[in-house]
Amino acid sequence: KGLPAIAGHRAGLANGQNIARFVFEELKIPHLVVWGASLKNFSRPEDQVSGVLYLFKLQLRQQLWRKERARVHIRGVWGEFCSDRATHEMADMVEKKTSHYQEHHLTVLFGYNSALDIEQATQQLHNKGIRPTMELIRQHMWTAHLPKNVDLVVRTAVEGDPHDSEPFLSLERENSQLVNSAKCWPDFSAEDMRSAVVDFSSRERRMGL
């Protein structure tokens, strides 16, 4: 707080690395989805967008040298806002390098909202002359690799104002449990994540019944 926006993005990126490591190594959770940037985020001032894309490029470069055993999935339309070919190539390299890991999956949503995902999946089916069904739409979405139902959604920075800012995993959130945190993402610690999971584990899940 009180710092330039890019400083918050940088701190959030570093924290994301720590949270991912904790989720996979300590909590033994196989899937983690991080909403790195929504589609609306790319409508912010140009200096903020270019700064976020620069940090994204640095993160990709670091990822190529890391030894964490997690498959990385990068999903969204960020590429439409990024003219740097090297960033595109590194994103492809990261996905290819980690493609053989199956125990842990890190999904980074970047330039994403789920309404756009549903639309592009439906368009794929239309182009093939196939009548869309819910199951076929799921199979053609960017998030088709995720489990059908997401168990827990943690929303940060919602002090006194819990809300969704854009459509997020609309088809995957059926029966999801929600945890809201007043902390901003850069301040959301590994222990906060542990507390969220413990809270989730203590709940009775009725699945709408």
matplotlib code that plots the C-alpha trace (Angstrom):
import matplotlib.pyplot as plt

x = [0.0, 1.2, 3.7, 3.6, 1.3, 4.3, 5.8, 2.6, 2.7, 6.4, 5.6, 2.6, 4.6, 7.2, 4.5, 2.9, 6.1, 6.1, 2.5, 2.8, 5.8, 3.9, 0.7, 2.6, 5.3, 3.6, -0.1, 0.3, -2.5, -2.2, -3.8, -3.3, -4.9, -3.5, -5.4, -2.4, -4.4, -8.0, -9.0, -10.0, -6.5, -5.2, -7.3, -5.3, -2.8, -0.2, 2.7, 1.0, 0.3, 3.8, 5.2, 3.1, 4.2, 7.8, 7.5, 5.7, 8.7, 11.2, 9.1, 9.1, 12.9, 13.3, 10.9, 13.1, 15.9, 13.8, 13.7, 10.2, 8.4, 5.1, 3.4, 2.7, -0.4, -0.6, -4.1, -5.8, -5.4, -2.4, -0.6, -3.0, -1.5, 2.1, 4.1, 7.4, 8.1, 10.6, 7.9, 5.7, 8.5, 9.5, 5.8, 5.8, 9.1, 8.0, 4.9, 6.9, 9.6, 7.2, 4.7, 5.9, 5.1, 1.8, 1.8, 1.4, -0.2, 0.2, -2.4, -1.7, -4.7, -3.4, -5.7, -8.5, -12.2, -14.3, -17.0, -14.4, -13.2, -16.8, -17.2, -14.0, -14.8, -18.3, -16.8, -14.3, -17.3, -19.2, -16.3, -16.2, -19.9, -20.5, -23.6, -22.3, -23.2, -22.0, -19.5, -18.1, -17.7, -15.8, -13.5, -12.6, -12.0, -8.6, -9.2, -10.1, -7.1, -8.6, -10.7, -14.4, -15.2, -12.8, -12.9, -11.8, -11.6, -9.6, -10.4, -8.0, -8.3, -12.0, -12.1, -15.7, -16.4, -16.4, -17.0, -16.1, -14.6, -14.9, -16.3, -13.9, -14.0, -17.8, -18.3, -15.7, -16.9, -20.0, -20.1, -16.9, -16.2, -15.3, -12.8, -12.4, -9.4, -9.0, -5.3, -3.9, -2.3, 1.3, 0.6, -1.3, 1.1, 1.6, 0.1, -3.0, -3.3, -2.9, -5.7, -8.0, -7.4, -8.0, -11.3, -12.3, -11.5, -13.8, -16.9, -19.7, -20.1, -23.7, -23.2, -26.5, -28.4]
y = [0.0, 3.5, 2.2, 2.3, -0.3, -2.1, -2.6, -4.4, -6.6, -7.5, -8.4, -10.4, -12.3, -13.3, -14.3, -16.5, -18.5, -19.0, -20.0, -22.5, -24.1, -24.4, -25.7, -28.5, -29.4, -28.9, -29.2, -31.9, -30.3, -31.4, -28.4, -24.7, -22.0, -18.4, -15.6, -13.5, -10.9, -10.6, -9.4, -6.0, -5.7, -5.2, -2.1, -0.3, 2.5, 1.4, 1.8, -0.7, -3.2, -3.0, -3.4, -6.5, -8.0, -7.3, -9.0, -11.9, -12.2, -12.3, -14.9, -17.1, -16.8, -17.8, -20.7, -22.1, -22.5, -23.7, -27.3, -27.4, -30.5, -28.9, -28.8, -25.2, -24.2, -20.6, -19.7, -16.5, -13.9, -12.1, -12.7, -10.3, -7.5, -8.6, -7.8, -9.2, -12.5, -13.6, -13.6, -15.8, -18.2, -18.5, -19.2, -22.0, -23.3, -23.3, -25.3, -27.8, -28.1, -29.0, -31.0, -34.4, -33.5, -35.0, -34.9, -31.1, -28.6, -24.8, -23.0, -19.3, -17.4, -14.3, -12.1, -14.3, -14.4, -17.5, -15.9, -15.4, -19.0, -20.4, -18.2, -19.4, -23.1, -22.7, -21.1, -24.0, -26.4, -24.2, -24.1, -27.9, -28.1, -29.7, -28.9, -27.6, -29.5, -28.6, -31.5, -30.6, -27.0, -28.1, -30.2, -27.3, -24.7, -23.4, -25.0, -28.5, -30.0, -29.0, -31.3, -30.9, -29.2, -26.8, -27.5, -24.1, -20.6, -18.1, -14.4, -11.8, -8.1, -8.1, -6.3, -5.3, -5.9, -9.6, -9.7, -11.2, -8.6, -10.7, -14.2, -16.7, -20.5, -20.2, -23.8, -25.2, -23.6, -25.7, -26.7, -24.8, -23.5, -19.9, -18.2, -14.4, -12.7, -9.0, -9.3, -8.2, -11.0, -9.8, -10.1, -13.4, -15.8, -19.6, -19.8, -17.9, -20.5, -23.3, -21.7, -21.4, -25.1, -26.1, -24.1, -25.7, -29.2, -28.6, -27.7, -30.0, -30.1, -30.8, -30.4, -28.6, -31.5]
z = [0.0, -0.8, -3.4, -7.2, -8.7, -10.3, -6.8, -5.8, -8.9, -8.2, -4.6, -5.7, -8.2, -5.6, -3.2, -5.8, -6.1, -2.3, -2.2, -5.0, -3.4, -0.1, -1.7, -3.6, -1.1, 2.3, 1.7, -1.1, -3.2, -6.8, -8.5, -7.9, -10.1, -9.9, -11.5, -12.6, -14.5, -15.6, -19.1, -17.6, -16.1, -19.6, -20.0, -17.3, -18.2, -20.7, -18.3, -15.9, -18.6, -20.0, -16.5, -15.8, -19.1, -18.3, -14.9, -16.6, -19.0, -16.1, -14.3, -17.5, -17.7, -14.1, -14.5, -17.3, -14.7, -11.7, -10.6, -9.1, -10.4, -11.4, -14.8, -15.8, -17.8, -19.1, -20.2, -21.4, -24.2, -22.8, -26.1, -27.8, -25.7, -25.9, -29.1, -27.7, -29.6, -26.9, -24.2, -26.4, -27.1, -23.4, -22.5, -25.0, -23.7, -20.1, -21.0, -23.0, -20.4, -17.7, -19.7, -18.4, -14.8, -13.7, -9.9, -9.5, -11.9, -11.7, -13.9, -14.5, -15.8, -17.6, -19.6, -18.6, -17.8, -18.0, -20.2, -22.9, -22.4, -22.8, -25.9, -27.6, -26.8, -28.3, -31.4, -31.8, -31.8, -34.2, -36.6, -36.6, -37.3, -33.9, -31.8, -28.4, -25.2, -21.8, -21.7, -25.1, -24.1, -21.0, -23.2, -25.4, -22.7, -21.8, -18.4, -19.7, -17.8, -14.4, -12.3, -13.2, -9.9, -8.1, -4.4, -2.9, -4.2, -2.1, -2.8, -1.3, -0.7, 0.0, 3.4, 3.9, 0.2, -0.8, -4.5, -7.9, -10.3, -13.5, -14.4, -12.9, -13.6, -14.1, -15.1, -12.7, -9.6, -9.1, -5.4, -4.7, -1.2, -0.8, 1.6, 1.6, 3.0, 3.8, 3.1, -0.3, -2.3, -1.6, 2.1, 1.9, 3.6, 3.5, 6.9, 5.6, 2.9, 5.5, 7.5, 4.4, 3.7, 7.3, 7.3, 4.1, 5.5, 8.5, 6.5, 5.7, 1.9, 1.0, -2.8, -3.1, -1.4]

ax = plt.figure().add_subplot(projection="3d")
ax.plot(x, y, z, "-o")
ax.set_aspect("equal")
plt.show()
